[in-house]
């Protein structure tokens, strides 16, 4: 597969830095009590999200679980309106009624953002069934955490995707832990891609989820397969640098383990690659970093200045 050009790499870098700074600011706002409910940060997993979204074709779809802020920004949703949703404001992407775990944008074929573990897998199968039924060349990339692979939704959705030959890339973001339980303590088969065998679908690769280029190339190939031949199960081996959610004491892993993985920071890896490939690119990267800081500051200001939903907003969009 042809290597991406400089402008593409710089755009990937900008998106990854945007996700990181957005998440860091959200953590601060949560601690200040300005973001309520649960908050699941994507810090450390940016290469997987950006690599996946960059591989999507024009009419493809993506759907994910509750750790969704990174995907929302990667598909191009406006940081101002995403931040407003985080703060529960009327100008948010869902009018302030969805919050952190329910970001979505129909215009970009990004279908969420779901708070129930694995609850979005049957929806992914349904979107893919529509494409198959109408003979449309569309593929659904369904992202899930490793913890979602041990529940009924996983079995039912993968089984139906095999029976109906659905164009789905089932992509497991294996960050090592389902909440606080290590994969090898919760799964009889810790190599999750091998479960494809039981459903008669293609066993995809286990890829380095901290390498944006590797993710992009592997997902591009998986999409091509799903478009022509049906479902595929693949696994991105990544790592979250923060806890499962903001209230996680992280007693299940050591500081040394976290430090070992943060040395392989995906943003730093992409930065190093760009500098190695293009002379003088460091100035481009510094300009991007400064631009992102400004973008995040504007997003927070917009969100804080936005109005809260009214009672009329609460009862709008209710159809039954």
MARKOL-405090 format. One record per residue (C-alpha): residue number from 0; residue in one letter; chain; x, y, z. Coordinates in Angstrom, 3 decimals. Example, Ala and Ser with C-alpha at 12.3 -4.5 7.8 and 13.67 -1.06 7.14 Angstrom:
> nr	rest	kette	east	north	up
> 0	a	A	12.300	-4.500	7.800
> 1	s	A	13.670	-1.060	7.140
This chain:
> nr	rest	kette	east	north	up
> 0	x	A	0.000	0.000	0.000
> 1	x	A	1.337	3.433	-0.975
> 2	x	A	2.716	5.512	1.878
> 3	x	A	0.626	8.590	2.732
> 4	x	A	2.008	11.974	1.712
> 5	x	A	3.168	14.782	3.952
> 6	x	A	-0.142	16.661	4.027
> 7	x	A	-2.034	13.490	4.977
> 8	x	A	0.416	12.720	7.764
> 9	x	A	0.195	16.269	9.090
> 10	x	A	-3.607	16.031	9.117
> 11	x	A	-3.435	12.742	11.029
> 12	x	A	-1.055	14.369	13.495
> 13	x	A	-3.353	17.377	13.917
> 14	x	A	-6.324	15.117	14.623
> 15	x	A	-4.420	13.013	17.146
> 16	x	A	-3.162	16.088	19.005
> 17	x	A	-6.671	17.562	18.904
> 18	x	A	-8.067	14.410	20.504
> 19	x	A	-5.353	14.370	23.183
> 20	x	A	-5.759	18.032	24.156
> 21	x	A	-9.557	17.780	24.055
> 22	x	A	-9.462	14.796	26.390
> 23	x	A	-7.006	16.439	28.786
> 24	x	A	-9.218	19.519	28.986
> 25	x	A	-12.292	17.330	29.558
> 26	x	A	-10.550	15.678	32.499
> 27	x	A	-9.949	19.112	34.030
> 28	x	A	-13.554	20.192	33.435
> 29	x	A	-14.815	16.958	34.978
> 30	x	A	-12.742	17.562	38.100
> 31	x	A	-14.222	21.069	38.257
> 32	x	A	-17.725	19.612	38.175
> 33	x	A	-18.551	21.092	34.767
> 34	x	A	-18.884	17.681	33.096
> 35	x	A	-21.203	15.262	34.854
> 36	x	A	-21.896	11.551	34.716
> 37	x	A	-19.218	9.179	33.479
> 38	x	A	-16.166	10.185	31.466
> 39	x	A	-14.097	7.590	29.596
> 40	x	A	-10.927	9.059	28.120
> 41	x	A	-9.343	7.915	24.847
> 42	x	A	-5.826	9.063	25.766
> 43	x	A	-3.276	6.571	24.414
> 44	x	A	-5.592	5.053	21.801
> 45	x	A	-5.512	7.927	19.289
> 46	x	A	-3.558	6.009	16.646
> 47	x	A	-6.254	3.358	16.481
> 48	x	A	-9.115	5.845	16.114
> 49	x	A	-7.412	8.055	13.548
> 50	x	A	-6.046	5.070	11.638
> 51	x	A	-9.527	3.575	11.380
> 52	x	A	-11.347	6.743	10.333
> 53	x	A	-8.681	7.632	7.761
> 54	x	A	-9.251	4.250	6.097
> 55	x	A	-12.998	4.739	5.622
> 56	x	A	-14.271	5.285	2.113
> 57	x	A	-16.822	8.013	1.337
> 58	x	A	-19.967	5.956	2.023
> 59	x	A	-18.652	3.682	4.783
> 60	x	A	-19.986	3.785	8.335
> 61	x	A	-18.391	3.739	11.773
> 62	x	A	-19.973	2.966	15.137
> 63	x	A	-18.312	2.630	18.523
> 64	x	A	-18.881	2.254	22.252
> 65	x	A	-18.809	4.827	25.058
> 66	x	A	-15.129	5.827	24.672
> 67	x	A	-16.240	7.872	21.694
> 68	x	A	-14.842	11.426	21.887
> 69	x	A	-11.803	10.533	19.789
> 70	x	A	-13.896	9.050	16.998
> 71	x	A	-16.253	12.045	17.007
> 72	x	A	-13.326	14.389	16.455
> 73	x	A	-11.640	12.065	13.961
> 74	x	A	-14.705	12.019	11.683
> 75	x	A	-14.667	15.817	11.667
> 76	x	A	-17.304	16.858	14.179
> 77	x	A	-16.880	20.460	15.357
> 78	x	A	-14.924	20.540	18.662
> 79	x	A	-17.092	23.456	19.849
> 80	x	A	-20.310	21.465	19.598
> 81	x	A	-18.713	18.283	20.930
> 82	x	A	-17.429	20.197	23.963
> 83	x	A	-20.851	21.799	24.432
> 84	x	A	-22.388	18.331	24.504
> 85	x	A	-19.849	17.267	27.116
> 86	x	A	-20.990	20.179	29.279
> 87	x	A	-24.664	19.383	28.673
> 88	x	A	-25.363	22.573	26.757
> 89	x	A	-28.096	23.353	24.252
> 90	x	A	-25.559	23.913	21.463
> 91	x	A	-24.163	20.406	21.868
> 92	x	A	-24.297	17.767	19.167
> 93	x	A	-27.370	16.229	20.807
> 94	x	A	-28.690	19.403	22.371
> 95	x	A	-26.996	18.602	25.655
> 96	x	A	-29.184	15.525	26.187
> 97	x	A	-26.694	12.826	25.183
> 98	x	A	-23.463	13.741	26.894
> 99	x	A	-20.089	12.032	26.833
> 100	x	A	-21.194	8.536	25.839
> 101	x	A	-23.689	9.430	23.108
> 102	x	A	-21.910	11.463	20.462
> 103	x	A	-23.079	10.886	16.881
> 104	x	A	-23.326	12.577	13.492
> 105	x	A	-25.629	11.085	10.865
> 106	x	A	-24.229	13.376	8.157
> 107	x	A	-20.829	11.726	8.599
> 108	x	A	-22.114	8.142	8.926
> 109	x	A	-20.933	8.127	12.535
> 110	x	A	-23.668	6.359	14.474
> 111	x	A	-22.390	6.722	18.066
> 112	x	A	-21.436	6.470	20.959
> 113	x	A	-23.344	3.887	23.165
> 114	x	A	-23.322	3.506	26.930
> 115	x	A	-24.350	-0.162	27.068
> 116	x	A	-21.407	-2.518	26.638
> 117	x	A	-21.807	-4.279	23.298
> 118	x	A	-25.254	-2.790	22.739
> 119	x	A	-24.175	-1.241	19.460
> 120	x	A	-23.045	-4.492	17.821
> 121	x	A	-26.548	-5.521	16.686
> 122	x	A	-27.005	-1.982	15.340
> 123	x	A	-23.844	-2.369	13.265
> 124	x	A	-25.235	-5.606	11.868
> 125	x	A	-28.471	-3.803	11.033
> 126	x	A	-26.703	-1.000	9.168
> 127	x	A	-24.710	-3.586	7.232
> 128	x	A	-27.893	-5.550	6.465
> 129	x	A	-29.359	-2.400	4.900
> 130	x	A	-26.301	-2.061	2.676
> 131	x	A	-26.428	-5.726	1.663
> 132	x	A	-30.199	-5.680	1.068
> 133	x	A	-30.039	-2.558	-1.125
> 134	x	A	-26.839	-3.766	-2.840
> 135	x	A	-24.930	-0.665	-1.774
> 136	x	A	-21.131	-0.743	-1.608
> 137	x	A	-20.917	0.345	2.014
> 138	x	A	-18.933	-1.213	4.843
> 139	x	A	-19.571	-0.808	8.557
> 140	x	A	-16.561	-0.613	10.861
> 141	x	A	-17.810	-1.604	14.311
> 142	x	A	-15.373	-0.764	17.097
> 143	x	A	-15.631	-2.423	20.493
> 144	x	A	-13.533	-2.944	23.584
> 145	x	A	-12.107	-6.336	24.478
> 146	x	A	-14.610	-6.596	27.332
> 147	x	A	-17.518	-6.573	24.879
> 148	x	A	-16.366	-9.833	23.297
> 149	x	A	-17.561	-11.952	26.230
> 150	x	A	-21.249	-11.060	26.094
> 151	x	A	-24.242	-12.236	24.114
> 152	x	A	-24.410	-9.263	21.756
> 153	x	A	-21.008	-10.275	20.379
> 154	x	A	-22.085	-13.848	19.641
> 155	x	A	-25.439	-12.884	18.158
> 156	x	A	-24.052	-10.111	15.957
> 157	x	A	-21.071	-12.017	14.586
> 158	x	A	-23.197	-15.096	14.012
> 159	x	A	-25.796	-13.156	12.016
> 160	x	A	-23.093	-11.323	10.075
> 161	x	A	-21.788	-14.718	8.964
> 162	x	A	-25.233	-16.110	8.088
> 163	x	A	-26.220	-13.010	6.099
> 164	x	A	-22.734	-12.333	4.692
> 165	x	A	-22.744	-8.768	5.980
> 166	x	A	-20.112	-6.153	5.041
> 167	x	A	-18.806	-5.550	8.567
> 168	x	A	-15.326	-5.066	9.955
> 169	x	A	-15.610	-6.164	13.585
> 170	x	A	-12.690	-4.301	15.152
> 171	x	A	-11.678	-4.976	18.754
> 172	x	A	-9.758	-2.197	20.493
> 173	x	A	-7.835	-4.448	22.839
> 174	x	A	-6.377	-2.077	25.421
> 175	x	A	-5.536	-4.917	27.784
> 176	x	A	-8.365	-4.515	30.269
> 177	x	A	-12.145	-4.768	30.439
> 178	x	A	-12.643	-2.140	33.148
> 179	x	A	-10.147	-3.525	35.696
> 180	x	A	-9.869	-7.129	34.527
> 181	x	A	-7.001	-8.215	32.291
> 182	x	A	-7.972	-9.944	29.048
> 183	x	A	-6.212	-13.197	29.899
> 184	x	A	-8.179	-13.420	33.173
> 185	x	A	-11.535	-12.936	31.468
> 186	x	A	-11.156	-14.748	28.145
> 187	x	A	-10.466	-18.434	27.605
> 188	x	A	-9.055	-17.434	24.205
> 189	x	A	-7.133	-14.178	24.769
> 190	x	A	-6.262	-13.905	21.060
> 191	x	A	-9.677	-12.516	20.245
> 192	x	A	-9.304	-12.728	16.454
> 193	x	A	-9.297	-16.528	16.727
> 194	x	A	-12.972	-16.402	17.670
> 195	x	A	-13.669	-15.703	14.009
> 196	x	A	-13.123	-19.414	13.365
> 197	x	A	-16.218	-20.338	15.362
> 198	x	A	-18.420	-18.150	13.175
> 199	x	A	-16.916	-19.100	9.843
> 200	x	A	-15.770	-15.559	9.096
> 201	x	A	-12.325	-14.301	8.150
> 202	x	A	-9.770	-14.106	10.927
> 203	x	A	-8.131	-10.741	10.489
> 204	x	A	-4.795	-9.515	11.833
> 205	x	A	-3.737	-8.444	15.305
> 206	x	A	-2.163	-5.078	14.579
> 207	x	A	-0.029	-2.576	16.461
> 208	x	A	-2.737	-0.163	17.556
> 209	x	A	-0.149	2.430	18.610
> 210	x	A	1.046	2.841	15.000
> 211	x	A	-1.275	5.046	12.930
> 212	x	A	0.083	3.874	9.589
> 213	x	A	-0.202	0.206	10.507
> 214	x	A	-3.819	0.682	11.602
> 215	x	A	-4.703	2.626	8.455
> 216	x	A	-3.229	-0.008	6.142
> 217	x	A	-4.780	-2.972	7.961
> 218	x	A	-8.238	-1.417	8.181
> 219	x	A	-8.097	-0.410	4.501
> 220	x	A	-7.454	-4.047	3.604
> 221	x	A	-10.206	-5.239	5.956
> 222	x	A	-12.711	-2.843	4.392
> 223	x	A	-11.802	-4.111	0.932
> 224	x	A	-12.367	-7.679	2.131
> 225	x	A	-15.703	-6.907	3.818
> 226	x	A	-16.952	-5.100	0.722
> 227	x	A	-16.397	-8.127	-1.501
> 228	x	A	-16.455	-11.145	0.800
> 229	x	A	-18.349	-10.294	3.996
> 230	x	A	-17.415	-10.005	7.677
> 231	x	A	-13.944	-10.002	9.179
> 232	x	A	-12.807	-9.866	12.812
> 233	x	A	-9.618	-7.972	13.597
> 234	x	A	-7.852	-6.704	16.689
> 235	x	A	-5.966	-3.507	17.441
> 236	x	A	-3.533	-3.947	20.320
> 237	x	A	-3.499	-0.608	22.083
> 238	x	A	-3.375	0.817	25.610
> 239	x	A	-5.257	3.477	27.534
> 240	x	A	-2.942	5.701	29.523
> 241	x	A	-5.676	6.770	31.944
> 242	x	A	-8.127	4.709	33.977
> 243	x	A	-11.258	3.030	32.674
> 244	x	A	-13.173	6.150	33.708
> 245	x	A	-12.426	9.197	35.835
> 246	x	A	-13.280	7.366	39.059
> 247	x	A	-10.901	4.462	38.426
> 248	x	A	-8.256	4.007	41.200
> 249	x	A	-6.228	1.761	38.807
> 250	x	A	-5.217	-0.778	41.438
> 251	x	A	-5.142	-3.561	38.837
> 252	x	A	-1.998	-2.365	37.043
> 253	x	A	1.372	-1.035	38.106
> 254	x	A	2.899	2.377	37.498
> 255	x	A	5.802	0.631	35.781
> 256	x	A	3.424	-0.987	33.280
> 257	x	A	1.789	2.331	32.449
> 258	x	A	5.186	4.025	32.118
> 259	x	A	6.392	1.285	29.765
> 260	x	A	3.461	1.826	27.423
> 261	x	A	3.546	5.622	27.568
> 262	x	A	7.109	5.476	26.250
> 263	x	A	5.500	4.286	23.014
> 264	x	A	3.060	7.215	22.891
> 265	x	A	1.347	7.012	19.470
> 266	x	A	1.506	10.781	18.983
> 267	x	A	5.237	10.789	19.655
> 268	x	A	5.700	7.866	17.267
> 269	x	A	3.901	9.630	14.429
> 270	x	A	5.752	12.864	15.185
> 271	x	A	9.087	11.075	14.980
> 272	x	A	8.128	9.381	11.720
> 273	x	A	7.129	12.683	10.080
> 274	x	A	10.354	14.402	11.172
> 275	x	A	12.409	11.488	9.831
> 276	x	A	10.604	11.580	6.481
> 277	x	A	10.450	15.329	5.863
> 278	x	A	13.207	17.840	6.516
> 279	x	A	12.008	20.878	8.434
> 280	x	A	8.683	19.255	9.365
> 281	x	A	9.202	20.050	13.043
> 282	x	A	8.080	23.625	12.355
> 283	x	A	4.860	22.335	10.779
> 284	x	A	4.204	20.171	13.816
> 285	x	A	4.823	23.015	16.247
> 286	x	A	2.402	25.230	14.318
> 287	x	A	-0.222	22.470	14.455
> 288	x	A	0.239	22.092	18.203
> 289	x	A	-0.231	25.836	18.748
> 290	x	A	-3.306	25.868	16.515
> 291	x	A	-4.853	22.988	18.469
> 292	x	A	-4.356	24.762	21.802
> 293	x	A	-6.277	27.736	20.388
> 294	x	A	-9.015	25.476	18.994
> 295	x	A	-9.554	23.787	22.358
> 296	x	A	-9.630	27.111	24.208
> 297	x	A	-12.276	28.397	21.777
> 298	x	A	-14.293	25.203	22.172
> 299	x	A	-14.330	25.492	25.959
> 300	x	A	-15.269	29.170	25.814
> 301	x	A	-18.101	28.391	23.376
> 302	x	A	-19.388	25.570	25.567
> 303	x	A	-19.251	27.538	28.798
> 304	x	A	-21.023	30.518	27.216
> 305	x	A	-23.762	28.348	25.683
> 306	x	A	-27.222	28.113	27.279
> 307	x	A	-28.456	25.070	29.142
> 308	x	A	-31.395	23.091	27.698
> 309	x	A	-34.895	24.237	28.603
> 310	x	A	-37.955	22.161	29.487
> 311	x	A	-39.107	22.481	25.881
> 312	x	A	-35.797	20.965	24.799
> 313	x	A	-36.309	18.093	27.224
> 314	x	A	-39.623	17.060	25.669
> 315	x	A	-38.624	17.717	22.048
> 316	x	A	-37.760	14.857	19.678
> 317	x	A	-40.031	12.521	21.636
> 318	x	A	-42.172	10.525	19.241
> 319	x	A	-44.219	8.250	21.501
